[in-house]
Amino acid sequence: QVQLVESGGGLVQPGGSLRLSCASSGFTLDYYVIGWFRQAPGKEREGVACISSSDGSTIYADSVKGRFTISRDNAKNTVYLQMNRVKPEDTAVYYCAPTCVLSDVDYWGQGTQVTVSS
């Protein structure tokens, strides 16, 4: 199975920016659809953004549309989630997975914590 490692989380002030990374040491990520998901305290895990393997098309949850951008750097075998104009409600553990469908994920990495607070 494809194992991914998330990084880049941290503490950021409301309105600030953060870039998350999703990498794999054993798999070429440009062959895979990659989705970002998040789970806030006391809430269900939800999809945030997804990028296709073919034409780079993207989809976003309404809550992040216009603020977050998902992208690939195939040379670095990494998928990014650029988070701009963050809000306290973006506070969550963020995960990436080789699918856009939450129910299709059978393995979750350790995730990366994002905390938006002043």
N, C-alpha and C positions, 0 to 999 in steps of 0.2 A: 504494500500500500504506500501511497505517496505521503511522506512525512514532511511537514512544513514547520518552520520556526518563525515566530513573530517577534518583532523588536521595535523599539522606538517610542514606546509609551513613556509617560511621565506626568508631572504636574504642570498645568498650563492655565493661565488666567483666561477668564471669559473674553472672547474676542480675539484671542491669540491663535497661533498655528502650531501644528505638530505634523510630522510625517512618520507614518508607520511603514515597516518593511516586512515582507513575507518572503522567505528564502527556503531553498531546499538544497541539500548537499548531494543528494543521490538521484534527483530527477530533473529533467529539463522542463522548466515551468511553461515555456511557450507552447508546449503540446497540450496544455490543460486550461480549461476554464478555471478561473480563480475567483472565489468569493471572499468578501470580508463580512464578518458577523460580529455581533457584540452582545454582551449580557450585562445589564446594569443590576445593581443590588436589588434583590427582591423581585426582579422581573424576568420574563422569559427571554431566552436568546432570540435574536432577530437578525435578519439580513440587512446589510448596510449598502453594499455595492458589489458589482460583479463585472468581470471583463472576459470577453470571449477569447478563444485560442486562435481563431481564424483571422477575423478582420479588426480585432481590437475594439469591437463595439462594447458599450458599457450600459449598465442600468444602475439606478440608485433608488434607495428608499426615499419617500417623499420628505422625510424628516431631515435628510442631509443634502438633498438636491440643491445645487447651486453653491454649496459650501465645501463639499468633499469631492475629491477627484481620485479615481483609481487609474493606475497606469502600469505599464510594464517596462522593464529594461532587460531585454533578452541577453544582452552582453554580460549583465551581472546576475542573470538568472534570478531576478527579484521582481516582485510585484509590490507597488507602493499604494498607500492610502494617504493622500495629502488632505489634511484636515484644516480648514480655514474658518475663521469667525466661529470658533467653538463656543458651545453653550454648556452650562452646568448639566443639562440633561444628556450631554454626550459622554458623561462619566460612565465608564464601563470597562470590562475586560474585553479586548478586541482579539478576534481569532481570524485566521484565514484557513481556507479549505479548497480542495480541487473540485468545486461544484458551486452552482448558484443556489442550490436547493437545500435548505436547512435539514430537512428530513433525510436527505441522502448522505449526510456526513456520518461516517461510522468511526471516525477517530478525530479527537480534538487535541491540539497541542496545548502548551501551557498558557498561551495567550500573552497579551501585553496590557498592562493596566494604564488606562488614561483617566486622569482626574482633572476636572475643570473646576477651578475654585480660585477665588481671590484671597 
